[in-house]
């Protein structure tokens, strides 16, 4: 569980990803019924992977990893 200081650091570290996250969600909704699910959700899975990496680094306490 993150405290409020860690949450702020996480939000600052991942702020650059926010526009891509919005685009990925919109892409998934707009292509519903047009593209197969694995292709449609691929951008969201990338976002999830990047955020999980940041979360892992924050939990380990490593600032330079």
KOLLUMTOR-545682 format. One record per residue (C-alpha): residue number from 1; chain; x, y, z. Coordinates in steps of 0.02 Angstrom, whole numbers, padded with zeros to 5 digits. Layout:
KOLLUMTOR-545682
<atom resi="NUM" chain="A" xx="X" yy="Y" zz="Z"/>
...
//
This chain:
KOLLUMTOR-545682
<atom resi="1" chain="A" xx="00000" yy="00000" zz="00000"/>
<atom resi="2" chain="A" xx="00067" yy="00171" zz="-00049"/>
<atom resi="3" chain="A" xx="00061" yy="00322" zz="00064"/>
<atom resi="4" chain="A" xx="00010" yy="00492" zz="-00002"/>
<atom resi="5" chain="A" xx="00189" yy="00545" zz="-00039"/>
<atom resi="6" chain="A" xx="00220" yy="00387" zz="-00141"/>
<atom resi="7" chain="A" xx="00056" yy="00415" zz="-00233"/>
<atom resi="8" chain="A" xx="00110" yy="00591" zz="-00280"/>
<atom resi="9" chain="A" xx="00278" yy="00528" zz="-00342"/>
<atom resi="10" chain="A" xx="00192" yy="00391" zz="-00443"/>
<atom resi="11" chain="A" xx="00073" yy="00516" zz="-00523"/>
<atom resi="12" chain="A" xx="00216" yy="00634" zz="-00566"/>
<atom resi="13" chain="A" xx="00321" yy="00492" zz="-00637"/>
<atom resi="14" chain="A" xx="00179" yy="00427" zz="-00746"/>
<atom resi="15" chain="A" xx="00101" yy="00592" zz="-00798"/>
<atom resi="16" chain="A" xx="00177" yy="00579" zz="-00972"/>
<atom resi="17" chain="A" xx="00076" yy="00419" zz="-00998"/>
<atom resi="18" chain="A" xx="-00095" yy="00498" zz="-00965"/>
<atom resi="19" chain="A" xx="-00130" yy="00559" zz="-01144"/>
<atom resi="20" chain="A" xx="-00082" yy="00389" zz="-01215"/>
<atom resi="21" chain="A" xx="-00196" yy="00304" zz="-01088"/>
<atom resi="22" chain="A" xx="-00343" yy="00411" zz="-01142"/>
<atom resi="23" chain="A" xx="-00307" yy="00375" zz="-01324"/>
<atom resi="24" chain="A" xx="-00291" yy="00187" zz="-01290"/>
<atom resi="25" chain="A" xx="-00459" yy="00183" zz="-01202"/>
<atom resi="26" chain="A" xx="-00543" yy="00282" zz="-01341"/>
<atom resi="27" chain="A" xx="-00464" yy="00168" zz="-01472"/>
<atom resi="28" chain="A" xx="-00531" yy="00015" zz="-01382"/>
<atom resi="29" chain="A" xx="-00708" yy="00085" zz="-01374"/>
<atom resi="30" chain="A" xx="-00710" yy="00152" zz="-01552"/>
<atom resi="31" chain="A" xx="-00649" yy="-00010" zz="-01629"/>
<atom resi="32" chain="A" xx="-00770" yy="-00120" zz="-01532"/>
<atom resi="33" chain="A" xx="-00849" yy="-00240" zz="-01654"/>
<atom resi="34" chain="A" xx="-00725" yy="-00194" zz="-01791"/>
<atom resi="35" chain="A" xx="-00561" yy="-00267" zz="-01730"/>
<atom resi="36" chain="A" xx="-00530" yy="-00430" zz="-01638"/>
<atom resi="37" chain="A" xx="-00517" yy="-00409" zz="-01449"/>
<atom resi="38" chain="A" xx="-00329" yy="-00446" zz="-01433"/>
<atom resi="39" chain="A" xx="-00287" yy="-00310" zz="-01561"/>
<atom resi="40" chain="A" xx="-00415" yy="-00189" zz="-01490"/>
<atom resi="41" chain="A" xx="-00347" yy="-00205" zz="-01313"/>
<atom resi="42" chain="A" xx="-00161" yy="-00207" zz="-01356"/>
<atom resi="43" chain="A" xx="-00132" yy="-00021" zz="-01320"/>
<atom resi="44" chain="A" xx="-00216" yy="-00040" zz="-01149"/>
<atom resi="45" chain="A" xx="-00106" yy="-00190" zz="-01111"/>
<atom resi="46" chain="A" xx="00048" yy="-00086" zz="-01150"/>
<atom resi="47" chain="A" xx="-00010" yy="00049" zz="-01029"/>
<atom resi="48" chain="A" xx="-00042" yy="-00084" zz="-00897"/>
<atom resi="49" chain="A" xx="00133" yy="-00155" zz="-00922"/>
<atom resi="50" chain="A" xx="00217" yy="00016" zz="-00907"/>
<atom resi="51" chain="A" xx="00117" yy="00062" zz="-00751"/>
<atom resi="52" chain="A" xx="00157" yy="-00106" zz="-00672"/>
<atom resi="53" chain="A" xx="00342" yy="-00074" zz="-00702"/>
<atom resi="54" chain="A" xx="00332" yy="00096" zz="-00618"/>
<atom resi="55" chain="A" xx="00234" yy="00021" zz="-00474"/>
<atom resi="56" chain="A" xx="00364" yy="-00116" zz="-00450"/>
<atom resi="57" chain="A" xx="00504" yy="00012" zz="-00447"/>
<atom resi="58" chain="A" xx="00410" yy="00119" zz="-00320"/>
<atom resi="59" chain="A" xx="00379" yy="-00031" zz="-00208"/>
<atom resi="60" chain="A" xx="00560" yy="-00086" zz="-00214"/>
<atom resi="61" chain="A" xx="00619" yy="00087" zz="-00164"/>
<atom resi="62" chain="A" xx="00742" yy="00095" zz="-00308"/>
<atom resi="63" chain="A" xx="00749" yy="00273" zz="-00375"/>
<atom resi="64" chain="A" xx="00874" yy="00243" zz="-00516"/>
<atom resi="65" chain="A" xx="00809" yy="00078" zz="-00587"/>
//
